[in-house]
Amino acid sequence: MSADSYDDILKRAQDELTTDQQSRLAEELLMRVARRNGGRRYNITDLKGLDNEIWDGIDPDDYAARERDLWDG
């Protein structure tokens, strides 16, 4: 599928479908992607703990304080 047809489809869905129809379309697309992934549906909570080792040895309170100091200039 070319980018043009993708953009056309998005525009038509936005312009021609009701909010309920857009939600149904989104759900249907998610189910089809899940089937392609062997039935696996992804959820934001799947990211929990991902790359958490980069925070080893970093105190969250110190980190937050340093970030706040940067905001103040």
PDB file of N, CA, C and O in Angstrom, chain B, residues numbered from 101:
ATOM      1  N   MET B 101       0.851  -1.170   0.000  1.00  0.00           N
ATOM      2  CA  MET B 101       0.000   0.000   0.000  1.00  0.00           C
ATOM      3  C   MET B 101       0.896   1.231   0.000  1.00  0.00           C
ATOM      4  O   MET B 101       1.836   1.325   0.789  1.00  0.00           O
ATOM      5  N   SER B 102       0.609   2.141  -0.858  1.00  0.00           N
ATOM      6  CA  SER B 102       1.388   3.367  -0.904  1.00  0.00           C
ATOM      7  C   SER B 102       0.960   4.296   0.230  1.00  0.00           C
ATOM      8  O   SER B 102      -0.127   4.172   0.795  1.00  0.00           O
ATOM      9  N   ALA B 103       1.853   5.223   0.537  1.00  0.00           N
ATOM     10  CA  ALA B 103       1.542   6.191   1.595  1.00  0.00           C
ATOM     11  C   ALA B 103       0.317   7.019   1.218  1.00  0.00           C
ATOM     12  O   ALA B 103      -0.477   7.388   2.084  1.00  0.00           O
ATOM     13  N   ASP B 104       0.163   7.309  -0.073  1.00  0.00           N
ATOM     14  CA  ASP B 104      -0.994   8.095  -0.503  1.00  0.00           C
ATOM     15  C   ASP B 104      -2.299   7.380  -0.197  1.00  0.00           C
ATOM     16  O   ASP B 104      -3.235   7.989   0.320  1.00  0.00           O
ATOM     17  N   SER B 105      -2.367   6.095  -0.510  1.00  0.00           N
ATOM     18  CA  SER B 105      -3.612   5.388  -0.249  1.00  0.00           C
ATOM     19  C   SER B 105      -3.859   5.268   1.256  1.00  0.00           C
ATOM     20  O   SER B 105      -5.005   5.330   1.701  1.00  0.00           O
ATOM     21  N   TYR B 106      -2.795   5.097   2.037  1.00  0.00           N
ATOM     22  CA  TYR B 106      -2.922   5.057   3.491  1.00  0.00           C
ATOM     23  C   TYR B 106      -3.521   6.370   4.000  1.00  0.00           C
ATOM     24  O   TYR B 106      -4.476   6.367   4.777  1.00  0.00           O
ATOM     25  N   ASP B 107      -2.953   7.481   3.560  1.00  0.00           N
ATOM     26  CA  ASP B 107      -3.463   8.789   3.977  1.00  0.00           C
ATOM     27  C   ASP B 107      -4.901   9.000   3.517  1.00  0.00           C
ATOM     28  O   ASP B 107      -5.716   9.570   4.243  1.00  0.00           O
ATOM     29  N   ASP B 108      -5.209   8.534   2.298  1.00  0.00           N
ATOM     30  CA  ASP B 108      -6.582   8.646   1.790  1.00  0.00           C
ATOM     31  C   ASP B 108      -7.557   7.859   2.667  1.00  0.00           C
ATOM     32  O   ASP B 108      -8.644   8.339   2.988  1.00  0.00           O
ATOM     33  N   ILE B 109      -7.161   6.669   3.043  1.00  0.00           N
ATOM     34  CA  ILE B 109      -8.015   5.832   3.886  1.00  0.00           C
ATOM     35  C   ILE B 109      -8.242   6.490   5.243  1.00  0.00           C
ATOM     36  O   ILE B 109      -9.366   6.523   5.743  1.00  0.00           O
ATOM     37  N   LEU B 110      -7.171   7.012   5.833  1.00  0.00           N
ATOM     38  CA  LEU B 110      -7.316   7.705   7.120  1.00  0.00           C
ATOM     39  C   LEU B 110      -8.252   8.900   6.998  1.00  0.00           C
ATOM     40  O   LEU B 110      -9.130   9.099   7.838  1.00  0.00           O
ATOM     41  N   LYS B 111      -8.065   9.682   5.962  1.00  0.00           N
ATOM     42  CA  LYS B 111      -8.896  10.870   5.759  1.00  0.00           C
ATOM     43  C   LYS B 111     -10.359  10.469   5.570  1.00  0.00           C
ATOM     44  O   LYS B 111     -11.256  11.085   6.146  1.00  0.00           O
ATOM     45  N   ARG B 112     -10.594   9.438   4.765  1.00  0.00           N
ATOM     46  CA  ARG B 112     -11.980   8.992   4.549  1.00  0.00           C
ATOM     47  C   ARG B 112     -12.598   8.482   5.844  1.00  0.00           C
ATOM     48  O   ARG B 112     -13.760   8.764   6.137  1.00  0.00           O
ATOM     49  N   ALA B 113     -11.818   7.733   6.621  1.00  0.00           N
ATOM     50  CA  ALA B 113     -12.339   7.217   7.892  1.00  0.00           C
ATOM     51  C   ALA B 113     -12.695   8.371   8.825  1.00  0.00           C
ATOM     52  O   ALA B 113     -13.715   8.335   9.513  1.00  0.00           O
ATOM     53  N   GLN B 114     -11.852   9.380   8.838  1.00  0.00           N
ATOM     54  CA  GLN B 114     -12.109  10.537   9.702  1.00  0.00           C
ATOM     55  C   GLN B 114     -13.326  11.318   9.223  1.00  0.00           C
ATOM     56  O   GLN B 114     -14.155  11.746  10.027  1.00  0.00           O
ATOM     57  N   ASP B 115     -13.429  11.501   7.921  1.00  0.00           N
ATOM     58  CA  ASP B 115     -14.491  12.343   7.370  1.00  0.00           C
ATOM     59  C   ASP B 115     -15.842  11.632   7.237  1.00  0.00           C
ATOM     60  O   ASP B 115     -16.894  12.255   7.381  1.00  0.00           O
ATOM     61  N   GLU B 116     -15.806  10.328   6.964  1.00  0.00           N
ATOM     62  CA  GLU B 116     -17.038   9.636   6.583  1.00  0.00           C
ATOM     63  C   GLU B 116     -17.600   8.702   7.649  1.00  0.00           C
ATOM     64  O   GLU B 116     -18.753   8.283   7.552  1.00  0.00           O
ATOM     65  N   LEU B 117     -16.807   8.372   8.660  1.00  0.00           N
ATOM     66  CA  LEU B 117     -17.288   7.439   9.681  1.00  0.00           C
ATOM     67  C   LEU B 117     -17.651   8.185  10.952  1.00  0.00           C
ATOM     68  O   LEU B 117     -17.026   9.185  11.307  1.00  0.00           O
ATOM     69  N   THR B 118     -18.661   7.686  11.623  1.00  0.00           N
ATOM     70  CA  THR B 118     -19.003   8.238  12.933  1.00  0.00           C
ATOM     71  C   THR B 118     -17.919   7.823  13.935  1.00  0.00           C
ATOM     72  O   THR B 118     -17.079   6.973  13.640  1.00  0.00           O
ATOM     73  N   THR B 119     -17.951   8.421  15.091  1.00  0.00           N
ATOM     74  CA  THR B 119     -16.991   8.065  16.136  1.00  0.00           C
ATOM     75  C   THR B 119     -17.114   6.593  16.502  1.00  0.00           C
ATOM     76  O   THR B 119     -16.105   5.913  16.691  1.00  0.00           O
ATOM     77  N   ASP B 120     -18.343   6.097  16.602  1.00  0.00           N
ATOM     78  CA  ASP B 120     -18.548   4.674  16.905  1.00  0.00           C
ATOM     79  C   ASP B 120     -17.972   3.788  15.802  1.00  0.00           C
ATOM     80  O   ASP B 120     -17.344   2.768  16.087  1.00  0.00           O
ATOM     81  N   GLN B 121     -18.182   4.171  14.563  1.00  0.00           N
ATOM     82  CA  GLN B 121     -17.648   3.390  13.453  1.00  0.00           C
ATOM     83  C   GLN B 121     -16.118   3.422  13.444  1.00  0.00           C
ATOM     84  O   GLN B 121     -15.478   2.414  13.144  1.00  0.00           O
ATOM     85  N   GLN B 122     -15.534   4.567  13.770  1.00  0.00           N
ATOM     86  CA  GLN B 122     -14.074   4.668  13.854  1.00  0.00           C
ATOM     87  C   GLN B 122     -13.535   3.742  14.945  1.00  0.00           C
ATOM     88  O   GLN B 122     -12.513   3.082  14.759  1.00  0.00           O
ATOM     89  N   SER B 123     -14.224   3.700  16.069  1.00  0.00           N
ATOM     90  CA  SER B 123     -13.808   2.811  17.168  1.00  0.00           C
ATOM     91  C   SER B 123     -13.898   1.353  16.746  1.00  0.00           C
ATOM     92  O   SER B 123     -12.996   0.566  17.028  1.00  0.00           O
ATOM     93  N   ARG B 124     -14.988   0.990  16.067  1.00  0.00           N
ATOM     94  CA  ARG B 124     -15.143  -0.387  15.588  1.00  0.00           C
ATOM     95  C   ARG B 124     -14.052  -0.738  14.586  1.00  0.00           C
ATOM     96  O   ARG B 124     -13.513  -1.845  14.615  1.00  0.00           O
ATOM     97  N   LEU B 125     -13.725   0.199  13.699  1.00  0.00           N
ATOM     98  CA  LEU B 125     -12.666  -0.024  12.715  1.00  0.00           C
ATOM     99  C   LEU B 125     -11.324  -0.231  13.407  1.00  0.00           C
ATOM    100  O   LEU B 125     -10.565  -1.133  13.056  1.00  0.00           O
ATOM    101  N   ALA B 126     -11.042   0.614  14.393  1.00  0.00           N
ATOM    102  CA  ALA B 126      -9.779   0.483  15.122  1.00  0.00           C
ATOM    103  C   ALA B 126      -9.696  -0.869  15.821  1.00  0.00           C
ATOM    104  O   ALA B 126      -8.652  -1.521  15.783  1.00  0.00           O
ATOM    105  N   GLU B 127     -10.765  -1.289  16.448  1.00  0.00           N
ATOM    106  CA  GLU B 127     -10.786  -2.580  17.136  1.00  0.00           C
ATOM    107  C   GLU B 127     -10.586  -3.727  16.149  1.00  0.00           C
ATOM    108  O   GLU B 127      -9.840  -4.668  16.425  1.00  0.00           O
ATOM    109  N   GLU B 128     -11.246  -3.646  15.012  1.00  0.00           N
ATOM    110  CA  GLU B 128     -11.098  -4.685  13.987  1.00  0.00           C
ATOM    111  C   GLU B 128      -9.661  -4.763  13.481  1.00  0.00           C
ATOM    112  O   GLU B 128      -9.119  -5.854  13.302  1.00  0.00           O
ATOM    113  N   LEU B 129      -9.053  -3.615  13.252  1.00  0.00           N
ATOM    114  CA  LEU B 129      -7.662  -3.606  12.802  1.00  0.00           C
ATOM    115  C   LEU B 129      -6.735  -4.194  13.864  1.00  0.00           C
ATOM    116  O   LEU B 129      -5.811  -4.938  13.537  1.00  0.00           O
ATOM    117  N   LEU B 130      -6.978  -3.865  15.135  1.00  0.00           N
ATOM    118  CA  LEU B 130      -6.173  -4.429  16.220  1.00  0.00           C
ATOM    119  C   LEU B 130      -6.311  -5.946  16.287  1.00  0.00           C
ATOM    120  O   LEU B 130      -5.327  -6.651  16.510  1.00  0.00           O
ATOM    121  N   MET B 131      -7.525  -6.447  16.096  1.00  0.00           N
ATOM    122  CA  MET B 131      -7.740  -7.896  16.129  1.00  0.00           C
ATOM    123  C   MET B 131      -7.017  -8.573  14.968  1.00  0.00           C
ATOM    124  O   MET B 131      -6.454  -9.655  15.134  1.00  0.00           O
ATOM    125  N   ARG B 132      -7.028  -7.944  13.800  1.00  0.00           N
ATOM    126  CA  ARG B 132      -6.333  -8.529  12.644  1.00  0.00           C
ATOM    127  C   ARG B 132      -4.828  -8.546  12.851  1.00  0.00           C
ATOM    128  O   ARG B 132      -4.163  -9.515  12.484  1.00  0.00           O
ATOM    129  N   VAL B 133      -4.291  -7.497  13.428  1.00  0.00           N
ATOM    130  CA  VAL B 133      -2.857  -7.464  13.727  1.00  0.00           C
ATOM    131  C   VAL B 133      -2.521  -8.537  14.755  1.00  0.00           C
ATOM    132  O   VAL B 133      -1.499  -9.213  14.638  1.00  0.00           O
ATOM    133  N   ALA B 134      -3.371  -8.695  15.753  1.00  0.00           N
ATOM    134  CA  ALA B 134      -3.144  -9.712  16.780  1.00  0.00           C
ATOM    135  C   ALA B 134      -3.116 -11.100  16.159  1.00  0.00           C
ATOM    136  O   ALA B 134      -2.282 -11.928  16.526  1.00  0.00           O
ATOM    137  N   ARG B 135      -4.013 -11.358  15.228  1.00  0.00           N
ATOM    138  CA  ARG B 135      -4.018 -12.668  14.560  1.00  0.00           C
ATOM    139  C   ARG B 135      -2.717 -12.899  13.804  1.00  0.00           C
ATOM    140  O   ARG B 135      -2.192 -14.012  13.796  1.00  0.00           O
ATOM    141  N   ARG B 136      -2.203 -11.871  13.179  1.00  0.00           N
ATOM    142  CA  ARG B 136      -0.927 -11.988  12.459  1.00  0.00           C
ATOM    143  C   ARG B 136       0.228 -12.241  13.421  1.00  0.00           C
ATOM    144  O   ARG B 136       1.233 -12.842  13.042  1.00  0.00           O
ATOM    145  N   ASN B 137       0.092 -11.793  14.643  1.00  0.00           N
ATOM    146  CA  ASN B 137       1.124 -11.978  15.667  1.00  0.00           C
ATOM    147  C   ASN B 137       0.864 -13.230  16.496  1.00  0.00           C
ATOM    148  O   ASN B 137       1.305 -13.319  17.642  1.00  0.00           O
ATOM    149  N   GLY B 138       0.169 -14.173  15.937  1.00  0.00           N
ATOM    150  CA  GLY B 138      -0.113 -15.412  16.659  1.00  0.00           C
ATOM    151  C   GLY B 138      -1.092 -15.233  17.793  1.00  0.00           C
ATOM    152  O   GLY B 138      -1.024 -15.957  18.786  1.00  0.00           O
ATOM    153  N   GLY B 139      -2.000 -14.285  17.668  1.00  0.00           N
ATOM    154  CA  GLY B 139      -3.003 -14.056  18.698  1.00  0.00           C
ATOM    155  C   GLY B 139      -2.548 -13.121  19.799  1.00  0.00           C
ATOM    156  O   GLY B 139      -3.311 -12.813  20.715  1.00  0.00           O
ATOM    157  N   ARG B 140      -1.315 -12.672  19.713  1.00  0.00           N
ATOM    158  CA  ARG B 140      -0.761 -11.794  20.745  1.00  0.00           C
ATOM    159  C   ARG B 140      -1.248 -10.373  20.546  1.00  0.00           C
ATOM    160  O   ARG B 140      -1.018  -9.775  19.495  1.00  0.00           O
ATOM    161  N   ARG B 141      -1.922  -9.826  21.553  1.00  0.00           N
ATOM    162  CA  ARG B 141      -2.305  -8.419  21.548  1.00  0.00           C
ATOM    163  C   ARG B 141      -1.391  -7.686  22.502  1.00  0.00           C
ATOM    164  O   ARG B 141      -1.098  -8.172  23.594  1.00  0.00           O
ATOM    165  N   TYR B 142      -0.950  -6.542  22.096  1.00  0.00           N
ATOM    166  CA  TYR B 142      -0.019  -5.775  22.902  1.00  0.00           C
ATOM    167  C   TYR B 142      -0.770  -4.773  23.765  1.00  0.00           C
ATOM    168  O   TYR B 142      -1.825  -4.258  23.393  1.00  0.00           O
ATOM    169  N   ASN B 143      -0.194  -4.520  24.915  1.00  0.00           N
ATOM    170  CA  ASN B 143      -0.792  -3.612  25.879  1.00  0.00           C
ATOM    171  C   ASN B 143       0.318  -2.735  26.428  1.00  0.00           C
ATOM    172  O   ASN B 143       1.465  -3.176  26.502  1.00  0.00           O
ATOM    173  N   ILE B 144       0.014  -1.525  26.809  1.00  0.00           N
ATOM    174  CA  ILE B 144       1.021  -0.606  27.337  1.00  0.00           C
ATOM    175  C   ILE B 144       1.731  -1.198  28.552  1.00  0.00           C
ATOM    176  O   ILE B 144       2.899  -0.896  28.798  1.00  0.00           O
ATOM    177  N   THR B 145       1.036  -2.031  29.304  1.00  0.00           N
ATOM    178  CA  THR B 145       1.666  -2.617  30.489  1.00  0.00           C
ATOM    179  C   THR B 145       2.747  -3.635  30.123  1.00  0.00           C
ATOM    180  O   THR B 145       3.531  -4.043  30.980  1.00  0.00           O
ATOM    181  N   ASP B 146       2.791  -4.051  28.842  1.00  0.00           N
ATOM    182  CA  ASP B 146       3.863  -4.938  28.393  1.00  0.00           C
ATOM    183  C   ASP B 146       5.227  -4.269  28.499  1.00  0.00           C
ATOM    184  O   ASP B 146       6.252  -4.950  28.512  1.00  0.00           O
ATOM    185  N   LEU B 147       5.246  -2.958  28.573  1.00  0.00           N
ATOM    186  CA  LEU B 147       6.499  -2.218  28.649  1.00  0.00           C
ATOM    187  C   LEU B 147       7.071  -2.165  30.067  1.00  0.00           C
ATOM    188  O   LEU B 147       8.206  -1.733  30.267  1.00  0.00           O
ATOM    189  N   LYS B 148       6.286  -2.602  31.041  1.00  0.00           N
ATOM    190  CA  LYS B 148       6.725  -2.535  32.426  1.00  0.00           C
ATOM    191  C   LYS B 148       8.038  -3.294  32.602  1.00  0.00           C
ATOM    192  O   LYS B 148       8.147  -4.467  32.245  1.00  0.00           O
ATOM    193  N   GLY B 149       9.027  -2.605  33.155  1.00  0.00           N
ATOM    194  CA  GLY B 149      10.319  -3.221  33.425  1.00  0.00           C
ATOM    195  C   GLY B 149      11.271  -3.237  32.248  1.00  0.00           C
ATOM    196  O   GLY B 149      12.426  -3.637  32.398  1.00  0.00           O
ATOM    197  N   LEU B 150      10.818  -2.813  31.085  1.00  0.00           N
ATOM    198  CA  LEU B 150      11.663  -2.812  29.902  1.00  0.00           C
ATOM    199  C   LEU B 150      12.834  -1.845  30.095  1.00  0.00           C
ATOM    200  O   LEU B 150      12.634  -0.667  30.393  1.00  0.00           O
ATOM    201  N   ASP B 151      14.025  -2.343  29.927  1.00  0.00           N
ATOM    202  CA  ASP B 151      15.263  -1.552  30.069  1.00  0.00           C
ATOM    203  C   ASP B 151      15.424  -0.922  31.448  1.00  0.00           C
ATOM    204  O   ASP B 151      16.072   0.115  31.589  1.00  0.00           O
ATOM    205  N   ASN B 152      14.841  -1.540  32.452  1.00  0.00           N
ATOM    206  CA  ASN B 152      14.948  -0.958  33.790  1.00  0.00           C
ATOM    207  C   ASN B 152      16.380  -0.980  34.316  1.00  0.00           C
ATOM    208  O   ASN B 152      16.693  -0.274  35.275  1.00  0.00           O
ATOM    209  N   GLU B 153      17.255  -1.782  33.702  1.00  0.00           N
ATOM    210  CA  GLU B 153      18.643  -1.836  34.176  1.00  0.00           C
ATOM    211  C   GLU B 153      19.372  -0.510  33.960  1.00  0.00           C
ATOM    212  O   GLU B 153      20.388  -0.266  34.612  1.00  0.00           O
ATOM    213  N   ILE B 154      18.890   0.348  33.071  1.00  0.00           N
ATOM    214  CA  ILE B 154      19.568   1.635  32.870  1.00  0.00           C
ATOM    215  C   ILE B 154      19.419   2.544  34.084  1.00  0.00           C
ATOM    216  O   ILE B 154      20.143   3.530  34.223  1.00  0.00           O
ATOM    217  N   TRP B 155      18.472   2.206  34.964  1.00  0.00           N
ATOM    218  CA  TRP B 155      18.252   3.008  36.161  1.00  0.00           C
ATOM    219  C   TRP B 155      18.996   2.449  37.374  1.00  0.00           C
ATOM    220  O   TRP B 155      18.926   3.028  38.459  1.00  0.00           O
ATOM    221  N   ASP B 156      19.703   1.335  37.206  1.00  0.00           N
ATOM    222  CA  ASP B 156      20.461   0.755  38.333  1.00  0.00           C
ATOM    223  C   ASP B 156      21.443   1.785  38.880  1.00  0.00           C
ATOM    224  O   ASP B 156      22.186   2.412  38.125  1.00  0.00           O
ATOM    225  N   GLY B 157      21.438   1.951  40.188  1.00  0.00           N
ATOM    226  CA  GLY B 157      22.368   2.863  40.845  1.00  0.00           C
ATOM    227  C   GLY B 157      21.938   4.319  40.808  1.00  0.00           C
ATOM    228  O   GLY B 157      22.686   5.187  41.257  1.00  0.00           O
ATOM    229  N   ILE B 158      20.765   4.608  40.290  1.00  0.00           N
ATOM    230  CA  ILE B 158      20.289   5.993  40.226  1.00  0.00           C
ATOM    231  C   ILE B 158      19.162   6.154  41.235  1.00  0.00           C
ATOM    232  O   ILE B 158      18.159   5.442  41.191  1.00  0.00           O
ATOM    233  N   ASP B 159      19.346   7.098  42.139  1.00  0.00           N
ATOM    234  CA  ASP B 159      18.324   7.382  43.130  1.00  0.00           C
ATOM    235  C   ASP B 159      17.232   8.240  42.486  1.00  0.00           C
ATOM    236  O   ASP B 159      17.530   9.317  41.969  1.00  0.00           O
ATOM    237  N   PRO B 160      15.991   7.792  42.505  1.00  0.00           N
ATOM    238  CA  PRO B 160      14.931   8.545  41.822  1.00  0.00           C
ATOM    239  C   PRO B 160      14.716   9.947  42.372  1.00  0.00           C
ATOM    240  O   PRO B 160      14.407  10.867  41.614  1.00  0.00           O
ATOM    241  N   ASP B 161      14.876  10.122  43.682  1.00  0.00           N
ATOM    242  CA  ASP B 161      14.679  11.456  44.264  1.00  0.00           C
ATOM    243  C   ASP B 161      15.782  12.407  43.816  1.00  0.00           C
ATOM    244  O   ASP B 161      15.512  13.564  43.494  1.00  0.00           O
ATOM    245  N   ASP B 162      17.035  11.921  43.792  1.00  0.00           N
ATOM    246  CA  ASP B 162      18.142  12.755  43.311  1.00  0.00           C
ATOM    247  C   ASP B 162      17.963  13.105  41.843  1.00  0.00           C
ATOM    248  O   ASP B 162      18.199  14.240  41.431  1.00  0.00           O
ATOM    249  N   TYR B 163      17.546  12.126  41.064  1.00  0.00           N
ATOM    250  CA  TYR B 163      17.321  12.359  39.639  1.00  0.00           C
ATOM    251  C   TYR B 163      16.255  13.427  39.426  1.00  0.00           C
ATOM    252  O   TYR B 163      16.446  14.349  38.633  1.00  0.00           O
ATOM    253  N   ALA B 164      15.133  13.303  40.134  1.00  0.00           N
ATOM    254  CA  ALA B 164      14.052  14.273  39.996  1.00  0.00           C
ATOM    255  C   ALA B 164      14.508  15.666  40.420  1.00  0.00           C
ATOM    256  O   ALA B 164      14.157  16.659  39.782  1.00  0.00           O
ATOM    257  N   ALA B 165      15.293  15.740  41.501  1.00  0.00           N
ATOM    258  CA  ALA B 165      15.789  17.039  41.967  1.00  0.00           C
ATOM    259  C   ALA B 165      16.701  17.679  40.922  1.00  0.00           C
ATOM    260  O   ALA B 165      16.607  18.881  40.673  1.00  0.00           O
ATOM    261  N   ARG B 166      17.581  16.887  40.309  1.00  0.00           N
ATOM    262  CA  ARG B 166      18.466  17.422  39.270  1.00  0.00           C
ATOM    263  C   ARG B 166      17.656  17.925  38.071  1.00  0.00           C
ATOM    264  O   ARG B 166      17.962  18.976  37.507  1.00  0.00           O
ATOM    265  N   GLU B 167      16.635  17.177  37.690  1.00  0.00           N
ATOM    266  CA  GLU B 167      15.797  17.604  36.568  1.00  0.00           C
ATOM    267  C   GLU B 167      15.071  18.906  36.894  1.00  0.00           C
ATOM    268  O   GLU B 167      14.968  19.795  36.049  1.00  0.00           O
ATOM    269  N   ARG B 168      14.569  19.012  38.122  1.00  0.00           N
ATOM    270  CA  ARG B 168      13.883  20.247  38.511  1.00  0.00           C
ATOM    271  C   ARG B 168      14.841  21.445  38.489  1.00  0.00           C
ATOM    272  O   ARG B 168      14.462  22.548  38.095  1.00  0.00           O
ATOM    273  N   ASP B 169      16.078  21.211  38.916  1.00  0.00           N
ATOM    274  CA  ASP B 169      17.076  22.284  38.881  1.00  0.00           C
ATOM    275  C   ASP B 169      17.300  22.777  37.456  1.00  0.00           C
ATOM    276  O   ASP B 169      17.506  23.971  37.237  1.00  0.00           O
ATOM    277  N   LEU B 170      17.262  21.869  36.488  1.00  0.00           N
ATOM    278  CA  LEU B 170      17.425  22.260  35.089  1.00  0.00           C
ATOM    279  C   LEU B 170      16.276  23.142  34.618  1.00  0.00           C
ATOM    280  O   LEU B 170      16.474  24.036  33.795  1.00  0.00           O
ATOM    281  N   TRP B 171      15.084  22.896  35.134  1.00  0.00           N
ATOM    282  CA  TRP B 171      13.932  23.706  34.743  1.00  0.00           C
ATOM    283  C   TRP B 171      14.097  25.135  35.234  1.00  0.00           C
ATOM    284  O   TRP B 171      13.723  26.088  34.550  1.00  0.00           O
ATOM    285  N   ASP B 172      14.668  25.271  36.438  1.00  0.00           N
ATOM    286  CA  ASP B 172      14.816  26.603  37.033  1.00  0.00           C
ATOM    287  C   ASP B 172      15.945  27.396  36.384  1.00  0.00           C
ATOM    288  O   ASP B 172      16.019  28.615  36.539  1.00  0.00           O
ATOM    289  N   GLY B 173      16.819  26.710  35.663  1.00  0.00           N
ATOM    290  CA  GLY B 173      17.909  27.380  34.968  1.00  0.00           C
ATOM    291  C   GLY B 173      19.022  27.556  35.882  1.00  0.00           C
ATOM    292  O   GLY B 173      20.055  28.104  35.499  1.00  0.00           O
TER     293      GLY B 173
END
